[in-house]
């Protein structure tokens, strides 16, 4: 496998050459500092671009073209990475070896058509297409509260800090959806195209020189690439007294969320000892939360912890019966305090390192994993994944204990089900 980085002045081109896959994957990533009021219009824009183009005037025509490209798959995605929002347009297409000569090039030109030649008339998106996309977005917004696990995390983050990007809803907001029209959507399209930072990733079996020429021909941006500030959100002071919040929903199971902000850490602490600390705490079936809260005490249906390095926090989530709420919070607090005192074994450390190494070994198993890895290395400043397992193997118990002591419990949120199991 070979990684090639080409600075194209207005964007970076990342080429990852490998013959492990039958497909070539292309991802065009637009990134910009996140603005809460722009999340919804950005979602609408990325969706409407996939409905039609100037050349392909209907969704049906778009689908026919993907079939002509040997069932190429084109889709969008949106994520928040710390201070930034990343909107991606993705293409996965059979390589020429498994289709026909020129198939990948034609597919990339199709992706370029979607991004650069939208279906607009007199600088306005089409009214019927916008109405369809807005209706779909409204459905997504309405369904959020029905996904109790996701909604509980959203409400936990809002309780923790409603003014921080941590709490922004990536699904968007209804009040902002109502303000979007054909004209201001097109103006936002121009803004994204002309001001966002752009990275293009290509993974698969291809000729690097030919791919560079194809990308240069298909993707021409007017802006000059700017140096980006850190993606990492600033560290927030922990409350003197833990915040406890609740909301009732019509469900038999309750969802518990605990926000644990992190004290200041070095990059090494965050990328290595803290990762192992999170695995030991709640990162798998052998974690202390799982073994004690779920299996030993039967206080929850599920429990795990997730580390968010760019947000400087760890979030603990659990599905519980509301009657177990107080005991569950107390026991989680006790377990975290025990780990801060070093009350875990070398076996736990070795288990965590094995889990980490397993996750590293899966990076080369899919084009998507590889793109995410190089994007992470670029944003977070990781060492190469080929070197990280060696560094991780040398992490000591003392370093892990030090990382545990920088985890603070700040906000506890209960999405309380108001029904009994038998209801």
C-alpha positions as a printed NumPy array, in Angstrom:
array([[  0.   ,   0.   ,   0.   ],
       [  1.213,   3.511,  -0.827],
       [  0.013,   6.893,   0.454],
       [  0.61 ,   9.919,  -1.794],
       [ -0.237,  13.493,  -0.781],
       [ -0.501,  16.145,  -3.501],
       [ -0.945,  19.839,  -2.651],
       [ -3.23 ,  21.261,  -5.329],
       [ -3.207,  24.834,  -3.925],
       [ -6.99 ,  24.951,  -3.392],
       [ -7.253,  21.435,  -1.936],
       [ -5.201,  18.464,  -0.798],
       [ -5.379,  15.237,  -2.781],
       [ -4.773,  12.074,  -0.76 ],
       [ -4.171,   8.985,  -2.908],
       [ -4.057,   5.612,  -1.173],
       [ -2.941,   2.968,  -3.636],
       [ -3.821,  -0.635,  -2.799],
       [ -4.862,  -3.711,  -4.774],
       [ -6.9  ,  -5.176,  -1.892],
       [-10.258,  -3.955,  -3.216],
       [-12.272,  -4.409,  -6.386],
       [-13.561,  -0.852,  -6.115],
       [-12.138,   2.657,  -6.149],
       [-13.537,   4.989,  -3.494],
       [-13.448,   8.779,  -3.814],
       [-14.444,  11.124,  -1.002],
       [-14.635,  14.907,  -1.417],
       [-14.659,  16.528,   2.028],
       [-15.787,  20.123,   2.595],
       [-14.868,  21.38 ,   6.059],
       [-15.528,  24.674,   7.837],
       [-15.942,  25.937,  11.407],
       [-19.382,  24.804,  12.551],
       [-22.146,  27.387,  12.905],
       [-25.309,  26.167,  14.604],
       [-27.639,  28.18 ,  12.363],
       [-26.041,  26.736,   9.208],
       [-26.33 ,  23.035,  10.053],
       [-29.826,  22.645,   8.612],
       [-29.209,  24.495,   5.355],
       [-26.006,  22.499,   4.895],
       [-27.961,  19.26 ,   5.274],
       [-30.562,  20.42 ,   2.763],
       [-27.852,  21.449,   0.313],
       [-25.97 ,  18.148,   0.436],
       [-29.247,  16.262,  -0.089],
       [-30.558,  18.394,  -2.939],
       [-27.31 ,  18.048,  -4.88 ],
       [-27.956,  14.307,  -5.055],
       [-31.497,  14.756,  -6.418],
       [-30.56 ,  16.078,  -9.846],
       [-27.987,  18.086, -11.796],
       [-28.033,  20.411, -14.768],
       [-27.307,  17.421, -17.021],
       [-29.318,  14.77 , -15.14 ],
       [-32.607,  16.522, -14.431],
       [-34.28 ,  13.874, -12.245],
       [-33.44 ,  11.331,  -9.592],
       [-34.397,   8.628, -12.079],
       [-31.805,   9.905, -14.565],
       [-29.213,   9.95 , -11.789],
       [-29.974,   6.322, -10.905],
       [-29.78 ,   5.265, -14.557],
       [-26.333,   6.842, -14.819],
       [-25.077,   5.018, -11.736],
       [-26.301,   1.765, -13.29 ],
       [-24.411,   2.61 , -16.483],
       [-21.34 ,   2.936, -14.262],
       [-21.671,  -0.68 , -13.099],
       [-23.891,   0.175, -10.119],
       [-21.684,   2.926,  -8.765],
       [-22.731,   4.13 ,  -5.317],
       [-22.852,   7.867,  -4.609],
       [-23.874,   9.172,  -1.206],
       [-23.318,  12.07 ,   1.187],
       [-22.455,  12.226,   4.867],
       [-22.047,  14.895,   7.526],
       [-20.097,  14.806,  10.769],
       [-18.857,  17.212,  13.403],
       [-15.195,  16.936,  14.3  ],
       [-14.635,  19.238,  17.247],
       [-14.958,  22.839,  16.049],
       [-15.554,  21.827,  12.421],
       [-18.365,  20.361,  10.366],
       [-17.358,  17.977,   7.581],
       [-19.682,  17.404,   4.637],
       [-18.602,  14.617,   2.3  ],
       [-19.64 ,  13.435,  -1.138],
       [-18.66 ,   9.816,  -1.632],
       [-18.264,   7.632,  -4.697],
       [-17.623,   3.891,  -4.738],
       [-17.221,   2.339,  -8.175],
       [-15.842,  -0.872,  -9.66 ],
       [-12.246,  -0.442, -10.803],
       [-11.561,  -0.669, -14.527],
       [-10.056,  -4.131, -13.99 ],
       [-13.49 ,  -5.472, -12.997],
       [-15.662,  -3.324, -15.276],
       [-14.281,  -1.634, -18.395],
       [-11.537,   0.778, -19.369],
       [-12.426,   4.332, -18.315],
       [-15.217,   3.384, -15.887],
       [-13.571,   5.039, -12.882],
       [-12.809,   8.213, -14.817],
       [-16.422,   8.463, -16.026],
       [-17.691,   7.937, -12.467],
       [-15.419,  10.683, -11.117],
       [-16.701,  13.04 , -13.809],
       [-20.236,  12.179, -12.714],
       [-19.35 ,  13.027,  -9.108],
       [-17.87 ,  16.307, -10.332],
       [-21.089,  17.037, -12.224],
       [-23.06 ,  16.598,  -8.985],
       [-20.843,  19.019,  -7.061],
       [-20.194,  21.709,  -9.661],
       [-23.292,  21.721, -11.889],
       [-26.416,  21.769,  -9.703],
       [-29.923,  21.844, -11.07 ],
       [-30.585,  25.588, -10.775],
       [-32.447,  28.199, -12.809],
       [-31.555,  31.887, -12.506],
       [-29.463,  31.242,  -9.384],
       [-32.265,  29.378,  -7.65 ],
       [-32.673,  25.697,  -6.875],
       [-35.857,  24.157,  -8.258],
       [-38.894,  24.604,  -6.039],
       [-40.184,  21.034,  -6.399],
       [-36.806,  19.49 ,  -5.526],
       [-36.398,  21.741,  -2.501],
       [-39.881,  20.897,  -1.242],
       [-39.07 ,  17.179,  -1.464],
       [-35.754,  17.517,   0.371],
       [-37.21 ,  19.76 ,   3.088],
       [-39.999,  17.254,   3.656],
       [-37.455,  14.447,   4.056],
       [-35.419,  16.566,   6.466],
       [-38.526,  17.276,   8.525],
       [-39.191,  13.545,   8.801],
       [-35.627,  13.003,  10.089],
       [-36.086,  15.775,  12.655],
       [-39.395,  14.305,  13.828],
       [-37.885,  10.832,  14.156],
       [-35.029,  11.954,  16.403],
       [-37.127,  11.87 ,  19.568],
       [-38.303,   8.348,  18.697],
       [-34.708,   7.068,  18.687],
       [-34.349,   7.091,  22.466],
       [-30.683,   6.125,  22.592],
       [-29.648,   8.895,  20.214],
       [-32.045,  11.432,  21.705],
       [-30.726,  10.777,  25.223],
       [-27.168,  11.617,  24.117],
       [-28.397,  14.766,  22.364],
       [-30.211,  15.915,  25.506],
       [-27.223,  15.041,  27.712],
       [-24.983,  17.248,  25.58 ],
       [-27.502,  20.091,  25.657],
       [-27.733,  19.856,  29.427],
       [-23.951,  19.865,  29.683],
       [-23.397,  23.002,  27.573],
       [-26.127,  24.253,  25.246],
       [-23.832,  26.905,  23.74 ],
       [-20.989,  24.551,  22.791],
       [-20.679,  22.744,  19.438],
       [-20.774,  19.578,  21.58 ],
       [-24.542,  20.083,  21.886],
       [-25.336,  21.003,  18.273],
       [-27.826,  18.657,  16.623],
       [-26.376,  17.438,  13.345],
       [-29.885,  16.529,  12.192],
       [-30.594,  20.271,  12.158],
       [-33.427,  22.38 ,  13.54 ],
       [-37.009,  22.884,  12.394],
       [-36.935,  26.635,  12.936],
       [-33.995,  26.914,  10.532],
       [-35.616,  24.574,   8.001],
       [-38.531,  26.99 ,   7.648],
       [-36.212,  29.847,   6.576],
       [-34.613,  27.99 ,   3.652],
       [-35.727,  28.966,   0.153],
       [-34.526,  28.365,  -3.393],
       [-32.433,  31.539,  -3.475],
       [-30.653,  31.527,  -0.111],
       [-29.878,  27.824,  -0.57 ],
       [-28.036,  28.627,  -3.801],
       [-26.118,  31.431,  -2.094],
       [-25.068,  29.004,   0.636],
       [-23.969,  26.552,  -2.069],
       [-21.647,  29.214,  -3.481],
       [-20.375,  29.991,   0.006],
       [-19.529,  26.341,   0.683],
       [-17.837,  25.946,  -2.684],
       [-15.76 ,  29.121,  -2.386],
       [-14.836,  29.252,   1.312],
       [-14.667,  25.711,   2.704],
       [-11.44 ,  23.763,   3.03 ],
       [-11.413,  20.775,   0.684],
       [ -9.697,  17.403,   0.898],
       [-10.113,  14.709,  -1.746],
       [ -9.336,  11.076,  -0.903],
       [ -8.963,   8.27 ,  -3.438],
       [ -8.518,   4.627,  -2.38 ],
       [ -8.024,   1.652,  -4.661],
       [ -6.007,   0.168,  -7.504],
       [ -5.201,   2.917, -10.011],
       [ -2.369,   4.651, -11.824],
       [ -1.345,   7.608,  -9.632],
       [ -0.36 ,   9.882, -12.534],
       [ -3.606,   9.23 , -14.414],
       [ -5.671,   9.7  , -11.248],
       [ -3.949,  13.001, -10.481],
       [ -4.749,  14.268, -13.968],
       [ -8.387,  13.14 , -13.709],
       [ -8.881,  14.832, -10.342],
       [ -7.2  ,  18.038, -11.557],
       [ -9.484,  18.084, -14.586],
       [-12.689,  17.396, -12.637],
       [-12.193,  19.424,  -9.446],
       [-11.298,  23.079,  -9.835],
       [-11.885,  25.413,  -6.903],
       [-11.345,  29.163,  -6.916],
       [-10.339,  29.485,  -3.275],
       [ -6.795,  29.17 ,  -1.98 ],
       [ -6.355,  26.59 ,   0.741],
       [ -5.966,  28.2  ,   4.175],
       [ -4.173,  26.993,   7.276],
       [ -6.764,  25.602,   9.667],
       [ -6.694,  26.201,  13.413],
       [ -6.989,  23.286,  15.805],
       [-10.122,  21.19 ,  15.562],
       [-10.018,  20.52 ,  19.321],
       [-12.652,  22.232,  21.469],
       [-11.381,  24.157,  24.495],
       [-11.389,  22.429,  27.873],
       [-14.437,  23.347,  29.931],
       [-14.25 ,  23.796,  33.704],
       [-16.012,  21.081,  35.683],
       [-18.973,  22.162,  37.785],
       [-18.456,  22.411,  41.525],
       [-21.61 ,  20.369,  41.919],
       [-22.7  ,  17.662,  39.505],
       [-25.655,  18.634,  37.291],
       [-28.559,  16.155,  37.412],
       [-31.241,  16.463,  34.71 ],
       [-34.249,  14.404,  33.585],
       [-36.85 ,  14.226,  30.843],
       [-39.784,  11.829,  30.574],
       [-40.671,   9.848,  27.448],
       [-43.289,   7.242,  26.636],
       [-41.029,   4.198,  26.837],
       [-40.571,   1.263,  29.2  ],
       [-36.773,   1.544,  29.277],
       [-34.861,   4.575,  30.493],
       [-31.62 ,   5.894,  28.998],
       [-28.848,   7.163,  31.237],
       [-26.082,   9.439,  30.006],
       [-23.104,  10.794,  31.938],
       [-20.813,  13.49 ,  30.56 ],
       [-17.223,  13.24 ,  31.765],
       [-15.048,  16.157,  30.613],
       [-11.286,  15.719,  30.62 ],
       [ -8.612,  17.781,  32.314],
       [ -5.72 ,  19.091,  30.243],
       [ -3.71 ,  16.299,  28.633],
       [ -0.727,  15.995,  26.354],
       [ -1.304,  14.507,  22.889],
       [  0.486,  11.361,  24.042],
       [ -1.787,  10.99 ,  27.091],
       [ -4.916,  11.474,  25.01 ],
       [ -3.874,   9.161,  22.179],
       [ -2.504,   6.281,  24.246],
       [ -3.046,   5.963,  28.061],
       [ -6.516,   7.565,  27.848],
       [ -7.58 ,   5.206,  25.041],
       [ -6.684,   2.21 ,  27.203],
       [ -8.389,   3.807,  30.217],
       [-11.612,   4.152,  28.23 ],
       [-11.466,   0.517,  27.068],
       [-10.939,  -0.665,  30.639],
       [-13.748,   1.581,  31.896],
       [-16.479,   0.772,  29.375],
       [-15.066,  -0.123,  25.986],
       [-16.161,  -3.741,  25.723],
       [-17.668,  -6.859,  27.33 ],
       [-14.689,  -7.22 ,  29.683],
       [-14.845,  -3.603,  30.861],
       [-15.453,  -2.709,  34.491],
       [-18.772,  -1.023,  33.771],
       [-20.076,  -4.023,  31.836],
       [-18.868,  -6.653,  34.298],
       [-20.04 ,  -4.823,  37.413],
       [-23.063,  -2.694,  36.452],
       [-24.628,  -5.075,  33.949],
       [-23.488,  -8.61 ,  34.793],
       [-22.812,  -8.513,  38.535],
       [-25.468,  -6.043,  39.707],
       [-27.964,  -6.377,  36.817],
       [-28.629,  -2.632,  36.969],
       [-28.753,  -2.071,  33.208],
       [-29.536,  -3.706,  29.887],
       [-26.472,  -2.239,  28.193],
       [-23.62 ,   0.071,  29.159],
       [-20.529,   1.446,  27.482],
       [-18.255,   4.488,  27.397],
       [-17.03 ,   6.394,  24.341],
       [-14.017,   8.676,  24.057],
       [-14.313,  11.932,  22.106],
       [-10.806,  13.357,  21.813],
       [-11.691,  16.488,  19.855],
       [-14.461,  17.313,  22.355],
       [-12.285,  16.534,  25.382],
       [-14.797,  14.183,  26.99 ],
       [-15.881,  10.634,  27.673],
       [-19.596,   9.822,  27.565],
       [-21.041,   6.905,  29.53 ],
       [-24.417,   5.622,  28.31 ],
       [-26.666,   2.878,  29.667],
       [-30.122,   1.457,  29.147],
       [-31.668,   1.02 ,  32.588],
       [-34.904,   0.602,  34.491],
       [-35.8  ,   3.951,  36.072],
       [-35.949,   2.301,  39.509],
       [-32.219,   1.517,  39.243],
       [-31.225,   5.088,  38.395],
       [-29.763,   6.223,  41.725],
       [-27.92 ,   2.966,  42.385],
       [-26.526,   2.857,  38.861],
       [-25.123,   6.401,  39.111],
       [-23.648,   5.637,  42.55 ],
       [-22.   ,   2.418,  41.348],
       [-20.615,   4.031,  38.184],
       [-19.107,   6.774,  40.366],
       [-17.547,   4.172,  42.665],
       [-16.06 ,   2.205,  39.77 ],
       [-14.48 ,   5.304,  38.249],
       [-13.029,   6.254,  41.642],
       [-11.598,   2.748,  42.077],
       [ -9.926,   2.905,  38.686],
       [ -8.442,   6.286,  39.582],
       [ -6.79 ,   4.529,  42.537],
       [ -5.26 ,   1.926,  40.239],
       [ -7.578,  -0.878,  41.263],
       [ -7.261,  -2.83 ,  38.019],
       [ -4.862,  -5.543,  36.905],
       [ -2.162,  -6.149,  34.326],
       [ -4.607,  -8.576,  32.725],
       [ -7.029,  -5.674,  32.201],
       [ -4.269,  -3.64 ,  30.564],
       [ -3.259,  -6.478,  28.259],
       [ -6.907,  -7.062,  27.312],
       [ -7.285,  -3.357,  26.45 ],
       [ -4.126,  -3.417,  24.349],
       [ -5.401,  -6.474,  22.463],
       [ -8.702,  -4.727,  21.717],
       [ -6.797,  -1.689,  20.488],
       [ -4.513,  -3.772,  18.269],
       [ -7.542,  -5.561,  16.818],
       [ -9.092,  -2.213,  15.879],
       [ -5.819,  -1.174,  14.22 ],
       [ -5.729,  -4.419,  12.225],
       [ -9.155,  -3.656,  10.676],
       [ -8.068,  -0.319,   9.176],
       [ -6.886,  -1.87 ,   5.908],
       [-10.016,  -4.01 ,   5.551],
       [-12.15 ,  -1.362,   3.833],
       [-11.673,   1.818,   1.763],
       [-13.886,   3.709,   4.204],
       [-11.686,   2.72 ,   7.155],
       [ -8.567,   3.831,   5.315],
       [-10.017,   7.227,   4.451],
       [-11.189,   7.744,   8.017],
       [ -7.724,   6.793,   9.273],
       [ -5.836,   9.237,   7.091],
       [ -8.418,  11.92 ,   7.789],
       [ -7.918,  11.299,  11.514],
       [ -4.134,  11.42 ,  11.185],
       [ -4.457,  14.708,   9.324],
       [ -6.873,  16.312,  11.802],
       [ -5.739,  14.951,  15.16 ],
       [ -2.065,  14.646,  14.292],
       [ -1.805,  10.931,  15.035],
       [  1.302,   8.935,  14.346],
       [  0.823,   6.497,  11.473],
       [ -1.407,   3.575,  12.388],
       [  1.496,   1.319,  11.397],
       [  3.485,   2.709,  14.344],
       [  0.771,   3.163,  16.97 ],
       [  0.559,  -0.446,  18.144],
       [  4.271,  -0.348,  19.018],
       [  3.822,   2.859,  21.004],
       [  0.702,   1.495,  22.709],
       [  2.516,  -1.673,  23.783],
       [  4.815,   0.426,  25.972],
       [  2.074,   2.287,  27.896],
       [  2.367,   1.629,  31.638],
       [ -0.2  ,   1.213,  34.394],
       [  1.054,   4.384,  36.031],
       [  0.274,   6.354,  32.852],
       [ -3.215,   4.838,  32.643],
       [ -3.949,   5.732,  36.284],
       [ -2.82 ,   9.297,  35.575],
       [ -5.253,   9.399,  32.631],
       [ -8.114,   8.043,  34.785],
       [ -7.548,  10.853,  37.281],
       [ -8.201,  13.409,  34.552],
       [-11.735,  12.07 ,  33.904],
       [-14.388,  14.047,  35.804],
       [-18.123,  13.316,  36.111],
       [-19.942,  16.573,  35.385],
       [-23.479,  16.042,  34.033],
       [-25.925,  13.171,  34.543],
       [-29.006,  12.986,  32.297],
       [-31.873,  10.495,  32.563],
       [-34.324,  10.037,  29.705],
       [-36.92 ,   8.478,  31.982],
       [-39.371,   5.975,  30.579],
       [-42.795,   6.476,  32.123],
       [-44.069,   2.966,  31.351],
       [-43.556,  -0.282,  33.243],
       [-42.214,  -3.336,  31.412],
       [-45.598,  -5.031,  31.579],
       [-47.466,  -2.057,  30.032]])
